[in-house]
Amino acid sequence: MTEKQRALHLLGLATKAGKTAGGELAALKAIKGGKAKLVIVAADASGNTREMFSNKCTYYHVPICFLGTKSELGAATGKDTRASLAILDAGLAGAITKSAKGGVEDADQ
């Protein structure tokens, strides 16, 4: 299992456990509410979406990860496609960050 596959598998587990906020509006609400421990944005999301989440995560000091495609994120979460989502559990966020390795940017940098 590759690091990317492992991260997507953990994302699926987080979704089944109810520890994700999927979709743009839900992810933004989790970021602003201080509940997001990690934000995942699809690598093929639009430039506006990537920039908006990068800016929000920087402002609210939330790590961000650009991982997989919209189709891959959707499949991992049981949806058709998903461009963005927030992980609400610190332990799962840490495990996904560790699995995704180079794909995580710290918002403080």
Secondary structure, 3 states (H helix, E strand, C coil): CCHHHHHHHHHHHHHHCCCEEECHHHHHHHHHCCCCCEEEECCCCCHHHHHHHHHHHHHHCCCEEECCCHHHHHHHHCCCCCCEEEECCHHHHHHHHHHHHHHEECCCC
